[in-house]
Amino acid sequence: MICVKSVLIARFIFSLQDVFVIDTKNEIIVWIGLDSSTTEKNNAMTYAHDYLMNKPNSQLPVIRLLEGKDNCKLILAIAA
């Protein structure tokens, strides 16, 4: 399952079995759930690339985060 969010998000929407591409307008965060399939894990950055190719500003930085390794950028995106 591919989920692309460019709206306000809440922590509870993250499923351990999925990969999420989150557009914060300043960067793209690729969050990878621990229980996501091998295929999803391998394709996570491709999902972000495909998403960016459909945006007018395709030069945004992409940050890859594994579940449990969340950082302040993800926390700020969730809190927004």
A tleap script that builds the chain and sets N, CA, C and O, in Angstrom:
source leaprc.protein.ff14SB
mol = sequence {
  NMET ILE CYS VAL LYS SER VAL LEU ILE ALA
  ARG PHE ILE PHE SER LEU GLN ASP VAL PHE
  VAL ILE ASP THR LYS ASN GLU ILE ILE VAL
  TRP ILE GLY LEU ASP SER SER THR THR GLU
  LYS ASN ASN ALA MET THR TYR ALA HIE ASP
  TYR LEU MET ASN LYS PRO ASN SER GLN LEU
  PRO VAL ILE ARG LEU LEU GLU GLY LYS ASP
  ASN CYS LYS LEU ILE LEU ALA ILE ALA CALA
}
set mol.1.N position { 0.836 -1.178 0.000 }
set mol.1.CA position { 0.000 0.000 0.000 }
set mol.1.C position { 0.883 1.244 0.000 }
set mol.1.O position { 1.843 1.330 0.765 }
set mol.2.N position { 0.561 2.192 -0.846 }
set mol.2.CA position { 1.291 3.453 -0.901 }
set mol.2.C position { 0.367 4.533 -0.356 }
set mol.2.O position { -0.765 4.679 -0.817 }
set mol.3.N position { 0.847 5.281 0.617 }
set mol.3.CA position { 0.058 6.365 1.178 }
set mol.3.C position { 0.842 7.655 1.032 }
set mol.3.O position { 1.964 7.758 1.528 }
set mol.4.N position { 0.277 8.622 0.370 }
set mol.4.CA position { 0.915 9.923 0.221 }
set mol.4.C position { 0.044 10.933 0.937 }
set mol.4.O position { -1.152 11.041 0.666 }
set mol.5.N position { 0.648 11.672 1.849 }
set mol.5.CA position { -0.087 12.669 2.619 }
set mol.5.C position { 0.552 14.030 2.404 }
set mol.5.O position { 1.769 14.163 2.531 }
set mol.6.N position { -0.226 15.023 2.087 }
set mol.6.CA position { 0.270 16.383 2.026 }
set mol.6.C position { -0.639 17.277 2.857 }
set mol.6.O position { -0.785 18.469 2.587 }
set mol.7.N position { -1.244 16.675 3.870 }
set mol.7.CA position { -2.141 17.381 4.777 }
set mol.7.C position { -1.637 17.170 6.193 }
set mol.7.O position { -0.670 16.440 6.411 }
set mol.8.N position { -2.280 17.797 7.141 }
set mol.8.CA position { -1.901 17.588 8.531 }
set mol.8.C position { -2.077 16.123 8.889 }
set mol.8.O position { -3.061 15.493 8.502 }
set mol.9.N position { -1.121 15.586 9.627 }
set mol.9.CA position { -1.151 14.170 9.957 }
set mol.9.C position { -1.086 13.975 11.459 }
set mol.9.O position { -0.618 14.851 12.187 }
set mol.10.N position { -1.546 12.852 11.911 }
set mol.10.CA position { -1.475 12.493 13.320 }
set mol.10.C position { -0.708 11.192 13.443 }
set mol.10.O position { -0.761 10.352 12.544 }
set mol.11.N position { -0.003 11.018 14.536 }
set mol.11.CA position { 0.862 9.862 14.739 }
set mol.11.C position { 0.108 8.544 14.598 }
set mol.11.O position { 0.674 7.564 14.113 }
set mol.12.N position { -1.145 8.500 15.008 }
set mol.12.CA position { -1.886 7.236 15.004 }
set mol.12.C position { -2.180 6.707 13.611 }
set mol.12.O position { -2.559 5.544 13.477 }
set mol.13.N position { -2.021 7.510 12.571 }
set mol.13.CA position { -2.316 7.012 11.232 }
set mol.13.C position { -1.225 6.100 10.688 }
set mol.13.O position { -1.448 5.386 9.711 }
set mol.14.N position { -0.046 6.113 11.309 }
set mol.14.CA position { 1.050 5.292 10.813 }
set mol.14.C position { 0.793 3.821 11.115 }
set mol.14.O position { 0.567 3.437 12.262 }
set mol.15.N position { 0.830 3.014 10.076 }
set mol.15.CA position { 0.667 1.576 10.220 }
set mol.15.C position { 2.047 0.932 10.144 }
set mol.15.O position { 2.849 1.285 9.279 }
set mol.16.N position { 2.325 0.004 11.032 }
set mol.16.CA position { 3.622 -0.661 11.063 }
set mol.16.C position { 3.889 -1.453 9.791 }
set mol.16.O position { 5.040 -1.754 9.477 }
set mol.17.N position { 2.832 -1.794 9.055 }
set mol.17.CA position { 2.970 -2.610 7.851 }
set mol.17.C position { 3.120 -1.779 6.581 }
set mol.17.O position { 3.128 -2.336 5.483 }
set mol.18.N position { 3.236 -0.473 6.705 }
set mol.18.CA position { 3.229 0.382 5.525 }
set mol.18.C position { 4.436 1.302 5.449 }
set mol.18.O position { 5.204 1.444 6.401 }
set mol.19.N position { 4.574 1.914 4.300 }
set mol.19.CA position { 5.545 2.962 4.041 }
set mol.19.C position { 4.741 4.225 3.747 }
set mol.19.O position { 3.762 4.173 3.003 }
set mol.20.N position { 5.138 5.346 4.314 }
set mol.20.CA position { 4.443 6.607 4.094 }
set mol.20.C position { 5.382 7.624 3.478 }
set mol.20.O position { 6.549 7.715 3.857 }
set mol.21.N position { 4.867 8.392 2.522 }
set mol.21.CA position { 5.585 9.513 1.941 }
set mol.21.C position { 4.861 10.768 2.421 }
set mol.21.O position { 3.686 10.979 2.117 }
set mol.22.N position { 5.583 11.597 3.176 }
set mol.22.CA position { 4.979 12.767 3.820 }
set mol.22.C position { 5.605 14.024 3.226 }
set mol.22.O position { 6.823 14.202 3.261 }
set mol.23.N position { 4.765 14.884 2.686 }
set mol.23.CA position { 5.206 16.140 2.093 }
set mol.23.C position { 5.007 17.251 3.120 }
set mol.23.O position { 3.873 17.592 3.455 }
set mol.24.N position { 6.119 17.821 3.624 }
set mol.24.CA position { 6.023 18.904 4.603 }
set mol.24.C position { 6.099 20.269 3.938 }
set mol.24.O position { 6.086 21.290 4.625 }
set mol.25.N position { 6.177 20.303 2.635 }
set mol.25.CA position { 6.351 21.493 1.800 }
set mol.25.C position { 7.817 21.945 1.735 }
set mol.25.O position { 8.205 22.609 0.774 }
set mol.26.N position { 8.638 21.600 2.737 }
set mol.26.CA position { 10.062 21.939 2.732 }
set mol.26.C position { 10.926 20.735 2.428 }
set mol.26.O position { 12.082 20.878 2.029 }
set mol.27.N position { 10.368 19.546 2.617 }
set mol.27.CA position { 11.096 18.307 2.385 }
set mol.27.C position { 10.093 17.163 2.291 }
set mol.27.O position { 8.916 17.314 2.618 }
set mol.28.N position { 10.582 16.038 1.845 }
set mol.28.CA position { 9.773 14.823 1.782 }
set mol.28.C position { 10.344 13.857 2.814 }
set mol.28.O position { 11.548 13.600 2.833 }
set mol.29.N position { 9.479 13.328 3.667 }
set mol.29.CA position { 9.897 12.344 4.657 }
set mol.29.C position { 9.340 10.991 4.229 }
set mol.29.O position { 8.138 10.849 4.007 }
set mol.30.N position { 10.213 10.008 4.115 }
set mol.30.CA position { 9.809 8.640 3.807 }
set mol.30.C position { 9.910 7.859 5.113 }
set mol.30.O position { 11.008 7.611 5.612 }
set mol.31.N position { 8.760 7.471 5.662 }
set mol.31.CA position { 8.710 6.738 6.924 }
set mol.31.C position { 8.439 5.276 6.605 }
set mol.31.O position { 7.480 4.956 5.902 }
set mol.32.N position { 9.281 4.392 7.119 }
set mol.32.CA position { 9.191 2.968 6.790 }
set mol.32.C position { 8.834 2.186 8.051 }
set mol.32.O position { 9.614 2.141 9.003 }
set mol.33.N position { 7.663 1.576 8.053 }
set mol.33.CA position { 7.222 0.768 9.184 }
set mol.33.C position { 8.036 -0.514 9.298 }
set mol.33.O position { 8.416 -1.105 8.287 }
set mol.34.N position { 8.300 -0.940 10.519 }
set mol.34.CA position { 9.127 -2.134 10.745 }
set mol.34.C position { 8.531 -3.392 10.126 }
set mol.34.O position { 9.264 -4.282 9.694 }
set mol.35.N position { 7.207 -3.470 10.081 }
set mol.35.CA position { 6.554 -4.665 9.548 }
set mol.35.C position { 6.142 -4.517 8.085 }
set mol.35.O position { 5.392 -5.345 7.569 }
set mol.36.N position { 6.624 -3.472 7.415 }
set mol.36.CA position { 6.295 -3.337 5.994 }
set mol.36.C position { 6.989 -4.453 5.214 }
set mol.36.O position { 8.001 -5.001 5.653 }
set mol.37.N position { 6.437 -4.770 4.077 }
set mol.37.CA position { 6.983 -5.876 3.287 }
set mol.37.C position { 8.371 -5.516 2.751 }
set mol.37.O position { 8.734 -4.343 2.674 }
set mol.38.N position { 9.121 -6.524 2.390 }
set mol.38.CA position { 10.447 -6.310 1.804 }
set mol.38.C position { 10.335 -5.474 0.534 }
set mol.38.O position { 11.175 -4.612 0.276 }
set mol.39.N position { 9.310 -5.728 -0.245 }
set mol.39.CA position { 9.105 -4.967 -1.476 }
set mol.39.C position { 8.884 -3.493 -1.172 }
set mol.39.O position { 9.475 -2.626 -1.815 }
set mol.40.N position { 8.025 -3.208 -0.185 }
set mol.40.CA position { 7.780 -1.815 0.179 }
set mol.40.C position { 9.053 -1.148 0.700 }
set mol.40.O position { 9.353 -0.009 0.339 }
set mol.41.N position { 9.794 -1.852 1.541 }
set mol.41.CA position { 11.046 -1.286 2.065 }
set mol.41.C position { 12.012 -0.978 0.929 }
set mol.41.O position { 12.653 0.073 0.921 }
set mol.42.N position { 12.115 -1.891 -0.025 }
set mol.42.CA position { 13.027 -1.699 -1.147 }
set mol.42.C position { 12.583 -0.583 -2.079 }
set mol.42.O position { 13.415 0.052 -2.727 }
set mol.43.N position { 11.281 -0.340 -2.153 }
set mol.43.CA position { 10.742 0.655 -3.080 }
set mol.43.C position { 10.401 1.994 -2.434 }
set mol.43.O position { 9.906 2.893 -3.114 }
set mol.44.N position { 10.648 2.141 -1.164 }
set mol.44.CA position { 10.236 3.349 -0.438 }
set mol.44.C position { 10.770 4.624 -1.082 }
set mol.44.O position { 10.018 5.578 -1.283 }
set mol.45.N position { 12.043 4.649 -1.401 }
set mol.45.CA position { 12.621 5.853 -1.991 }
set mol.45.C position { 12.120 6.064 -3.431 }
set mol.45.O position { 12.028 7.200 -3.896 }
set mol.46.N position { 11.804 4.991 -4.117 }
set mol.46.CA position { 11.218 5.104 -5.458 }
set mol.46.C position { 9.848 5.757 -5.373 }
set mol.46.O position { 9.492 6.574 -6.222 }
set mol.47.N position { 9.069 5.396 -4.339 }
set mol.47.CA position { 7.761 6.023 -4.145 }
set mol.47.C position { 7.925 7.535 -3.994 }
set mol.47.O position { 7.176 8.307 -4.592 }
set mol.48.N position { 8.915 7.956 -3.188 }
set mol.48.CA position { 9.162 9.384 -2.985 }
set mol.48.C position { 9.590 10.044 -4.292 }
set mol.48.O position { 9.137 11.143 -4.612 }
set mol.49.N position { 10.452 9.382 -5.037 }
set mol.49.CA position { 10.910 9.924 -6.320 }
set mol.49.C position { 9.729 10.097 -7.277 }
set mol.49.O position { 9.585 11.144 -7.907 }
set mol.50.N position { 8.898 9.082 -7.382 }
set mol.50.CA position { 7.723 9.154 -8.255 }
set mol.50.C position { 6.795 10.289 -7.834 }
set mol.50.O position { 6.252 11.003 -8.677 }
set mol.51.N position { 6.617 10.448 -6.525 }
set mol.51.CA position { 5.781 11.531 -6.009 }
set mol.51.C position { 6.368 12.881 -6.408 }
set mol.51.O position { 5.645 13.762 -6.876 }
set mol.52.N position { 7.678 13.044 -6.224 }
set mol.52.CA position { 8.317 14.317 -6.550 }
set mol.52.C position { 8.263 14.637 -8.041 }
set mol.52.O position { 8.171 15.805 -8.419 }
set mol.53.N position { 8.318 13.634 -8.871 }
set mol.53.CA position { 8.304 13.873 -10.309 }
set mol.53.C position { 6.986 14.480 -10.784 }
set mol.53.O position { 6.916 15.036 -11.880 }
set mol.54.N position { 5.944 14.372 -9.963 }
set mol.54.CA position { 4.640 14.942 -10.304 }
set mol.54.C position { 4.400 16.286 -9.635 }
set mol.54.O position { 3.280 16.797 -9.657 }
set mol.55.N position { 5.440 16.867 -9.039 }
set mol.55.CA position { 5.313 18.156 -8.358 }
set mol.55.C position { 6.066 19.228 -9.140 }
set mol.55.O position { 7.063 18.928 -9.797 }
set mol.56.N position { 5.599 20.478 -9.075 }
set mol.56.CA position { 6.322 21.554 -9.763 }
set mol.56.C position { 7.730 21.756 -9.197 }
set mol.56.O position { 8.660 22.052 -9.947 }
set mol.57.N position { 7.896 21.599 -7.881 }
set mol.57.CA position { 9.209 21.744 -7.254 }
set mol.57.C position { 9.730 20.357 -6.898 }
set mol.57.O position { 9.518 19.869 -5.788 }
set mol.58.N position { 10.413 19.730 -7.848 }
set mol.58.CA position { 10.887 18.362 -7.633 }
set mol.58.C position { 12.283 18.313 -7.013 }
set mol.58.O position { 12.911 17.255 -6.994 }
set mol.59.N position { 12.771 19.441 -6.509 }
set mol.59.CA position { 14.116 19.507 -5.938 }
set mol.59.C position { 14.123 19.471 -4.414 }
set mol.59.O position { 15.135 19.807 -3.798 }
set mol.60.N position { 13.031 19.076 -3.804 }
set mol.60.CA position { 12.971 19.006 -2.340 }
set mol.60.C position { 13.865 17.887 -1.821 }
set mol.60.O position { 13.990 16.848 -2.468 }
set mol.61.N position { 14.498 18.089 -0.646 }
set mol.61.CA position { 15.284 17.001 -0.059 }
set mol.61.C position { 14.369 15.879 0.421 }
set mol.61.O position { 13.216 16.112 0.781 }
set mol.62.N position { 14.900 14.662 0.420 }
set mol.62.CA position { 14.152 13.484 0.868 }
set mol.62.C position { 14.874 12.892 2.070 }
set mol.62.O position { 16.078 12.640 2.022 }
set mol.63.N position { 14.121 12.671 3.154 }
set mol.63.CA position { 14.661 12.100 4.382 }
set mol.63.C position { 14.033 10.730 4.585 }
set mol.63.O position { 12.811 10.595 4.526 }
set mol.64.N position { 14.845 9.725 4.820 }
set mol.64.CA position { 14.370 8.353 5.046 }
set mol.64.C position { 14.433 8.044 6.535 }
set mol.64.O position { 15.489 8.165 7.156 }
set mol.65.N position { 13.296 7.643 7.108 }
set mol.65.CA position { 13.225 7.317 8.530 }
set mol.65.C position { 12.643 5.924 8.729 }
set mol.65.O position { 11.588 5.596 8.186 }
set mol.66.N position { 13.331 5.123 9.502 }
set mol.66.CA position { 12.794 3.825 9.894 }
set mol.66.C position { 11.989 3.993 11.172 }
set mol.66.O position { 12.335 4.802 12.032 }
set mol.67.N position { 10.921 3.230 11.291 }
set mol.67.CA position { 10.131 3.270 12.514 }
set mol.67.C position { 11.044 3.033 13.713 }
set mol.67.O position { 11.910 2.158 13.685 }
set mol.68.N position { 10.840 3.822 14.761 }
set mol.68.CA position { 11.669 3.719 15.954 }
set mol.68.C position { 12.882 4.621 15.902 }
set mol.68.O position { 13.538 4.840 16.920 }
set mol.69.N position { 13.186 5.143 14.736 }
set mol.69.CA position { 14.309 6.061 14.566 }
set mol.69.C position { 13.796 7.464 14.234 }
set mol.69.O position { 14.515 8.277 13.653 }
set mol.70.N position { 12.549 7.736 14.608 }
set mol.70.CA position { 11.923 9.017 14.298 }
set mol.70.C position { 12.770 10.160 14.851 }
set mol.70.O position { 13.395 10.040 15.904 }
set mol.71.N position { 12.775 11.261 14.123 }
set mol.71.CA position { 13.546 12.401 14.576 }
set mol.71.C position { 12.673 13.634 14.687 }
set mol.71.O position { 11.460 13.566 14.490 }
set mol.72.N position { 13.288 14.750 15.002 }
set mol.72.CA position { 12.533 15.978 15.252 }
set mol.72.C position { 11.775 16.446 14.013 }
set mol.72.O position { 10.710 17.048 14.155 }
set mol.73.N position { 12.278 16.195 12.808 }
set mol.73.CA position { 11.570 16.627 11.608 }
set mol.73.C position { 10.221 15.929 11.487 }
set mol.73.O position { 9.224 16.557 11.131 }
set mol.74.N position { 10.189 14.638 11.782 }
set mol.74.CA position { 8.920 13.906 11.726 }
set mol.74.C position { 7.992 14.387 12.834 }
set mol.74.O position { 6.799 14.578 12.599 }
set mol.75.N position { 8.510 14.578 14.004 }
set mol.75.CA position { 7.696 15.051 15.136 }
set mol.75.C position { 7.099 16.412 14.822 }
set mol.75.O position { 5.930 16.660 15.118 }
set mol.76.N position { 7.894 17.302 14.220 }
set mol.76.CA position { 7.382 18.626 13.844 }
set mol.76.C position { 6.325 18.513 12.752 }
set mol.76.O position { 5.342 19.254 12.772 }
set mol.77.N position { 6.507 17.606 11.805 }
set mol.77.CA position { 5.515 17.422 10.740 }
set mol.77.C position { 4.203 16.925 11.324 }
set mol.77.O position { 3.131 17.344 10.889 }
set mol.78.N position { 4.278 16.043 12.298 }
set mol.78.CA position { 3.081 15.514 12.940 }
set mol.78.C position { 2.382 16.600 13.763 }
set mol.78.O position { 1.153 16.676 13.788 }
set mol.79.N position { 3.172 17.432 14.430 }
set mol.79.CA position { 2.610 18.452 15.299 }
set mol.79.C position { 2.026 19.628 14.528 }
set mol.79.O position { 1.240 20.400 15.078 }
set mol.80.N position { 2.401 19.772 13.263 }
set mol.80.CA position { 1.948 20.936 12.475 }
set mol.80.C position { 0.452 20.982 12.328 }
set mol.80.O position { -0.078 21.895 11.695 }
savepdb mol mol.pdb
quit
